[in-house]
Each structure stands twice: as C-alpha cells, then as structure tokens.
Amino acid sequence: MANNLLLGSGNAGKIKEIKFYLEYFNLFKNFKILDLSSFKGLGEPIENGLTFKENSIIKSTFFFNKTNYLLLFSGILMIIFGYFIMAYGEVNSFQSLTLAPIILFIGYIILIPSALIYKERIIKKD
C-alpha cells in the first residue's frame, strides 16, 4: 500500500514549489503527493480575508477546526486515562480487564477517528 501526502491546496504554483522542496531535501520520497484537485467535491477554502493573516486563519481552519481539535485531545486524554486505569488496577480485576479496555476503545476507535473525519457542515440559506 502506497503512502499518500495530501497538500491542502489547489494552487498549481504552490504545489510545484512544495514538490520541488520535498524532492530537494529528500523528504517523503516514498510518498505519493496529492493535492486537492485529486479529490472531487472536497473543496478549497475561500480566501476572502482582508489580510494575509485573515486568509491564513481561514485556510488553517478549513480542514481541522475547533471541534476536530476537541475530539482529538479528548481521544488522547481517554487513551492516557485508560492506560492509567489499566496500570494501577490489579492484574485480573474488573478495572484492568474491562473498564480500561472500554476506555481505550473509545479513545482509539471512536474519538480519534471522529476527529479526523468530522467536517462541519455549512448550511446555505436561500
């Protein structure tokens, strides 16, 4: 299975420049470089800010916003908490054999993947 690296831009000049530097510094040489044009319907942020700073904020929150970060950090905390419970419970206890694995499952299988796939829907009013 090939590794992919997604560049969050559709700007052909920017993609060309990033690919040049990745090759020049010998980075991600075993990765297939993809850009937003590789995906139908994914969209691209509309840079309608008045300054470069405003546009950078728009672009940085387009794919991963506050909700995604909350889900990600909640998942990480659940995983830490699950391992903590497992480590401090007795070997054959309910705490180590049932409770901790359920908490780890929630962190690894529910919260972290949710953080990666959640996309805020924007409802357009007519």
N, C-alpha and C positions, 0 to 999 in steps of 0.2 A: 504494500500500500504506500502510495506516494504521500509525502508531507506537503501541505499547502500553506502558503503565507498570503493572507489577504491584506492588500493595501487599500485602505478606506478612501479611495479617491478614484475619480473617473477622468482626471486631468491627464491627458496623454504626455505632456511635457514633464509633469511631476513624476509620473510612473517611470518614464525613461530615465530621469535623473536618479531616482531611488534605485532602480535596477543597476545602473552604472556603478553606484557606490557600493551596493551589495556585492557585485562581482569584483570591484577593485579591492575591497577589503576582505574578500573571500568569505563572506557571511552567507549563511543559509544556502550553501551550494547544493545541498541535497533536497531543496525545497522547490516546488513549483510556485512561481509568483503569479498571483491572481489579482485582478483589480475589480472594481465594481461593475465594469462592463461584462464581466464573466457571469453575472447573476441577473436574471430577468426580474423586474419588479422590486428589487432591493432598494432602489432609490439612492439619492445622494442629498446631503444637506443643502438647503438653500441659503447661501451666504448673503443675507440681506442686512448685515450689521453695518454700522457707520464707521467702525474702526477695525483694524486687524485683530485687536483683542476681542471684540464682539464676535467677529467671524470665527476666531479660534475656539471660543466658547460654544458657539453653535455647532461647529464640526466635532468637538470633543464630546458633546453630549448627545449626538445623533444616534450612535450605536449603543452606548453604555451610559445610562443616566442614573439619577439618584436611586431609583428603585432597584436597578441592577446591582449597584454597589451595596445597598442594604441587604439584598438577598445573598450576595457573595459573602459579605462579612458575617451574616447570620449563619451561613453554612460553615464557615471557618470556625466560628465560636462553638457551634454544635459539635463539630469534629473534635475540637480541643476538649470540650466538656465531656464528650463520650469517652475519649481516651483517659481522661482524668478519673471518671467513674470506674472504668474498667481496671485501671491501675490500683486504685485504692479499695476495691472490693475484694472479698475473699475469692479464692480460685473457683470454687463451684457454687457461688452464690447467685441469687436472682439478679443482683446488681451487675455482676460481671458477665453472666451468660445470657441475660435477656434485656435488661434496661440499656446497658451500654451499646450493644449491637443495634438496638432500635434507634437510639440517638445518632449513632454513626450512619445508619442507613438514611435517616432524614437529612443529615448534612451532606453526605456524598451523593445520594441518588435523587434527592428532591430539591434541596435549596441551591446547591452549586449549579447543577444543570439548568434550573429555572433562571438563575442569574444570567446564564449565557444565552438563553433563547428568548427571554422576555423582551418584547418590543412594545413600547407604549403606543397605543392607537390614538391617532388624531382624528377626531370626528369633524368633518367639514359641514358647516351649516350653510344651507342654500338660501 
